Amino acid sequence: MTVKIDLNNENSYEIYIEKLKKISFDRKVVVVTNPTIASFHLEYLKENLSAQELSFCTIPDGEEYKNMQTLEQILESCFLAKLDRKSLLVAFGGGVIGDMTGFAASIYQRGIDFIQIPTTLLSQVDASVGGKTGINNRFGKNLIGSFHQPKAVYIDSSFLKTLPKREFGAGVAEIIKMAVCFNKDFFMWLENNDLNYEKNIDIAIQKSVQTKAYVVSVDEKEQGLRAALNYGHTFGHVIENLTNYKTYLHGEAVGIGMCMANALAVKLGFMSEDDEKRVEKLLKKYEIPITYKIKDIEDFYEHFFLDKKSSNSKIKFILPVGIGDCKITDEIKRDDVIEILKGF
């Protein structure tokens, strides 16, 4: 299956959801990956990828390494391989690899091409699509980065066979996010189907990518609708930052963040308690955490102002309206948010 991101400019590209086929490039290519992915899948990639010159850059595995030091390591590999402006980077891994490779591509010699070959469920359904790139710093997540669209995305679900259970659940959280915000029928389908079956996960990937592709095509630079994809992330990014990116996987933090957003939506009358419980039940089905103990409520609240969506000292929240719709607002009273945070 092929899904197109239609941006009405030279940035449009195809997303191929199928078994990886042979890809050939008549230019220099550097593949960025990590030791875990390389040990499982690098030989499979080598069988299907050829280039004028092919080099590999292996960076440390984990969100805590999504920083300036690792970015410099990727750039150094580009210089050592003597890449020029017609060369290409390949992101071969999960969301961290994709974000960092894309960012490196956007700034190497003022911008070169890259493609995504995502190997985790989270990156296949969300992170690899849409051109958001970046790194973290001590102030927060993805606060340094750029919009730089890949030239293509190749999604092969066979990579998921080696995925740890927690990583799988983290990806499911992003699938649930898509359904709650945009597609009630898809949410009901998720309630009635087990994603541990290959046939079902393939369907879920397709539906998620189609949703993300539509949203990005309408709003590439997140001026409006695309912000809805951050449902659960406003809270989740704070949790990740406060735990130094070591306690929770990104999707797990998003799962908790969705529960926080849902609690706020229920308080404001946007969502029923029954729908809130349905989302919780679906998250728990895949052992995605739904609770978090906040140590300092004031500190947690202040972290919201470092969110990229915040502006003019107002915090932008994405709140579900029932299941299948959502509301983007910066008009939520501080006291209402604090009251919800006290419940965690």
C-alpha positions in Angstrom: 0.0 0.0 0.0 1.2 3.5 -0.8 0.1 6.7 1.0 1.0 10.1 -0.3 1.9 13.2 1.7 0.7 15.9 -0.7 2.2 19.3 0.2 1.6 20.9 -3.2 5.4 21.6 -3.5 8.6 19.8 -3.9 8.3 18.4 -0.4 5.5 15.9 -1.4 6.5 12.2 -1.0 5.3 8.6 -0.8 5.0 6.3 2.2 5.3 2.6 1.2 3.7 0.2 3.6 5.0 -3.2 2.4 7.8 -5.7 2.6 11.1 -3.7 2.0 12.0 -3.9 -1.6 15.4 -3.2 -3.2 16.3 0.5 -3.1 19.2 1.9 -5.1 20.8 5.4 -5.0 23.4 6.7 -7.5 24.9 8.9 -4.8 26.7 8.7 -1.5 24.6 7.4 1.4 25.2 7.3 5.2 22.9 5.0 7.2 22.3 6.2 10.8 21.3 3.4 13.2 22.0 2.1 16.7 23.6 -1.2 18.0 20.3 -2.8 18.9 18.7 -2.3 15.4 22.0 -3.1 13.7 22.3 -6.5 15.5 18.8 -7.5 14.4 18.2 -6.0 11.0 21.3 -4.4 9.4 22.1 -7.4 7.2 18.5 -7.4 5.9 18.9 -3.7 5.1 22.2 -4.3 3.3 20.5 -6.9 1.1 18.0 -4.3 0.0 19.9 -1.0 -0.1 22.7 -0.1 -2.5 24.4 3.2 -3.2 27.4 4.7 -5.0 29.1 4.7 -1.6 27.5 3.3 1.5 28.6 4.2 5.0 27.2 3.5 8.5 26.9 5.7 11.6 26.0 3.9 14.8 24.8 6.1 17.6 23.9 5.1 21.2 20.5 3.6 21.8 18.0 5.6 23.9 16.1 8.9 24.3 18.7 10.2 26.8 21.2 10.3 23.9 19.0 12.5 21.7 21.2 15.5 22.3 23.8 17.8 20.7 26.7 15.5 21.3 25.1 12.6 19.4 24.0 15.1 16.6 27.6 16.1 16.2 28.6 12.4 15.9 26.1 12.0 13.0 27.5 15.2 11.3 31.1 14.0 11.8 30.1 10.7 10.0 28.8 12.8 7.1 32.0 14.8 6.9 34.2 11.7 7.1 32.2 10.1 4.3 32.7 13.3 2.3 29.0 13.7 1.7 28.0 16.6 -0.6 24.7 18.4 -1.1 23.4 15.6 -3.4 24.1 12.9 -0.9 21.5 11.2 1.3 21.0 10.1 4.9 19.0 7.1 5.8 17.3 6.9 9.2 17.2 3.2 10.2 15.6 2.8 13.6 12.9 4.3 15.9 11.7 7.8 16.6 15.0 9.0 18.1 17.0 7.9 15.1 14.5 9.4 12.7 14.3 12.8 14.5 18.1 13.1 14.8 18.9 11.9 11.3 16.3 14.3 9.9 17.7 17.2 11.9 21.3 16.4 10.8 20.1 16.2 7.2 18.4 19.6 7.5 21.6 21.4 8.7 24.4 19.5 6.9 25.7 21.9 4.2 22.4 23.8 4.7 20.3 20.8 3.9 20.5 17.4 2.2 17.9 14.7 1.5 17.0 11.8 3.8 14.7 8.9 3.9 13.0 7.1 6.8 13.1 3.3 7.3 11.4 3.1 10.7 11.8 -0.1 12.7 9.6 0.5 15.8 5.8 0.7 15.9 5.8 4.3 17.3 8.0 5.5 14.4 6.1 3.6 11.8 2.7 5.0 12.8 3.8 8.5 13.8 7.4 9.8 14.1 8.7 8.9 10.7 5.8 10.7 8.9 5.6 14.5 8.7 9.1 15.9 8.8 9.4 17.0 12.4 13.1 16.6 13.4 15.0 17.6 16.5 16.9 16.9 19.7 16.2 17.4 23.4 18.0 19.6 25.9 17.7 20.2 29.6 14.8 22.6 29.1 12.6 20.0 27.3 11.9 17.7 24.4 12.5 18.6 20.7 13.0 22.2 21.5 15.9 22.4 19.0 14.9 21.2 15.6 13.4 21.9 12.2 10.7 20.9 9.7 12.5 18.8 7.1 10.5 16.3 5.1 12.0 13.0 4.1 12.0 12.0 0.4 10.3 8.8 1.2 9.2 6.5 4.1 9.5 2.7 3.9 7.4 0.9 6.5 8.0 -2.9 6.8 6.0 -4.4 9.7 8.3 -7.4 9.8 10.8 -5.3 11.8 8.3 -5.4 14.7 8.9 -9.1 15.3 12.0 -8.2 17.4 10.3 -5.3 19.2 10.2 -5.6 23.0 6.7 -5.6 24.6 7.1 -2.2 26.2 8.2 -0.6 22.8 5.2 -2.2 21.2 2.9 -0.7 23.8 4.5 2.7 23.3 3.6 2.6 19.6 0.1 1.4 20.4 -0.3 4.6 22.5 0.2 6.7 19.4 -2.3 4.6 17.5 -4.9 5.2 20.2 -4.0 8.9 20.1 -4.9 9.1 16.4 -8.2 7.3 16.9 -9.3 9.4 19.9 -8.6 12.6 18.1 -9.8 11.8 14.6 -11.6 8.6 14.1 -14.3 7.1 16.3 -14.9 4.1 14.1 -11.1 3.3 14.2 -11.3 3.5 18.1 -14.2 1.1 18.2 -12.2 -1.2 15.8 -9.3 -1.0 18.2 -11.5 -2.0 21.1 -12.6 -5.1 19.3 -9.3 -6.3 17.7 -6.0 -7.5 19.2 -3.0 -5.7 17.7 -0.7 -8.6 18.7 -1.9 -10.3 15.5 0.1 -9.4 12.4 -3.0 -8.9 10.2 -4.5 -6.4 12.7 -1.3 -4.4 13.3 -0.9 -4.0 9.5 -4.4 -2.5 9.4 -3.7 -0.3 12.4 -0.5 1.0 10.8 -2.3 1.8 7.5 -5.1 3.6 9.3 -2.7 5.6 11.4 -0.5 6.6 8.5 -3.5 7.6 6.4 -4.6 9.9 9.3 -1.2 11.4 9.9 -0.7 11.9 6.1 -4.0 13.8 5.9 -3.2 16.0 8.8 0.3 16.9 7.6 -1.0 17.6 4.1 -3.4 20.1 5.5 -1.1 21.7 8.0 2.6 20.9 7.4 4.1 23.5 9.8 1.6 22.9 12.7 -0.2 26.2 12.4 -3.6 24.7 13.3 -4.9 21.1 12.8 -1.6 19.4 13.2 -1.3 20.5 16.8 -4.1 18.0 17.6 -1.5 15.2 17.1 0.1 16.5 20.3 -2.9 15.1 22.4 -1.2 13.6 25.4 2.1 15.2 24.6 1.8 18.5 26.5 1.6 16.5 29.7 3.8 13.7 28.5 6.7 15.8 27.5 6.8 17.3 31.1 6.9 13.8 32.5 9.7 12.8 30.2 11.7 15.9 31.1 11.2 15.5 34.9 12.3 11.8 34.7 15.4 12.7 32.5 14.0 10.5 29.7 15.0 7.4 31.5 11.9 6.1 33.3 9.3 6.1 30.5 9.4 5.4 26.8 8.0 8.3 24.8 4.7 6.5 24.0 4.3 5.5 27.7 4.6 9.1 28.8 2.1 10.0 26.1 -0.3 7.4 27.4 -0.1 9.0 30.9 -0.5 12.4 29.3 -3.6 11.3 27.5 -5.1 10.2 30.8 -4.3 13.7 32.3 -5.8 15.4 29.2 -8.9 13.2 29.5 -9.3 14.1 33.2 -9.2 17.8 32.3 -11.6 17.2 29.4 -14.1 15.4 31.7 -13.9 18.3 34.3 -14.6 20.9 31.5 -17.5 18.8 30.1 -15.8 17.9 26.8 -15.7 14.2 27.5 -17.9 11.8 29.5 -16.5 9.6 32.3 -17.6 6.6 30.3 -15.4 7.6 27.3 -12.5 8.4 29.7 -12.8 4.8 31.1 -12.9 3.4 27.5 -9.6 5.1 26.7 -8.0 3.9 30.0 -9.2 0.3 29.4 -7.6 0.3 25.9 -4.3 1.6 27.2 -4.3 -0.9 30.0 -5.0 -3.7 27.5 -1.4 -3.1 26.1 0.1 -2.5 29.6 0.6 1.2 28.8 1.0 3.2 32.1 -1.9 5.5 33.0 -0.7 7.0 36.3 2.2 9.2 37.5 3.0 10.6 40.9 3.7 14.3 40.6 6.2 15.4 43.2 5.9 19.2 42.8 2.6 20.4 41.2 3.8 24.0 40.7 7.1 22.9 39.1 5.1 20.5 36.8 2.8 23.4 35.8 5.7 25.8 35.1 7.2 23.2 32.7 4.2 23.6 30.4 5.5 27.1 29.4 8.5 25.4 27.7 6.1 23.6 25.3 6.6 24.6 21.7 2.9 25.1 21.2 2.7 27.7 24.1 2.8 31.4 23.1 2.1 34.7 24.7 2.4 33.1 28.1 -0.6 30.9 27.3 -0.5 27.1 27.4 -2.1 25.3 24.5 -3.9 22.1 25.5 -5.3 19.4 23.1 -8.4 18.0 24.7 -10.6 15.2 23.4 -14.2 16.0 22.6 -15.8 12.6 23.2 -14.0 10.0 21.1 -13.2 10.9 17.5 -12.8 14.7 17.9 -10.7 17.1 19.8 -10.3 20.8 20.8 -7.2 22.9 20.6 -7.4 25.7 23.2 -5.2 28.1 25.2 -8.1 29.3 27.3 -8.0 26.8 30.1 -7.9 28.3 33.6 -4.8 27.7 35.7 -6.9 26.5 38.7 -8.6 23.9 36.6 -5.3 22.4 35.4 -3.9 22.5 39.0 -6.9 20.7 40.3 -6.4 17.9 37.7 -2.6 17.7 38.5 -3.5 17.2 42.2 -5.3 14.0 41.2 -2.0 12.5 40.0 
